[in-house]
Amino acid sequence: MLSHEQRLVITNVFHRLGWALAVAAAWSVGVVFLGYFVELLIDRRVDSFLVSLQGIPGVLPPVFTMILLGYFLITAYDDFKWTIQNGISRKTLWWGRLIALALATIGIWVVNNLLSLFDHPLASWQAMGMQLLVLLSSTLIFQMIGNGFGLLNRTWKWIVGIGLPILFIIFLVALIRAMMSLNIGYQHNEWIGPNSALWTILSSSSTWWIIWGITMVIVIFLSKFFNDKMQLRRD
């Protein structure tokens, strides 16, 4: 059973997220409709205009997905401040936001698949299940990043937000150059060749499920850790 405080957190998340989705949907539909209407004024082809309107629902799924990810990326500190001001603990905030995240992700997934019916039939249940898993994993990762940024003041947000991607790109480029400089004979190498043990392990679907599971455990742990360390601040 959910406590009264957890329901308050979930309601607050859905209230803010709902408004964000409604505003984004209105702007997206309005901009697309305006573009089609201008095209109608130029071409004077009503039949083409009516056909174009059928494509408007297809604009919404990526918008809804971006709003879902963006909400849990940028609102961690705002939600934390709201809960502290209302006498709600960090533990309650964590569970409330996590439940809201799961419910919102499932809701967006259902709506996106229903909107996709305007363009094409539903995909297989396996493909739809994988879409839900990817969306849920992405939202959890964005929540972890958002909770981490919630620990930082405005200055450090800029420093970390710009610095970390640059450092990652530099590291990736250096790693690629280092691997290329090794000049490993791929086809006959016992470590990374087609017949190597590493290749056998990586080609197994079980390996990737294990990697995904470990990654999600780390993501949830860090998200909870950042949530518990958040403090009110002036910036």
PyMOL commands that set and color helices and strands:
alter all, ss='L'
color gray80, all
select helices_A, chain A and resi 4-43+46-53+56-74+76-85+90-116+125-149+154-182+197-202+205-229
alter helices_A, ss='H'
color red, helices_A
deselect
rebuild
show_as cartoon
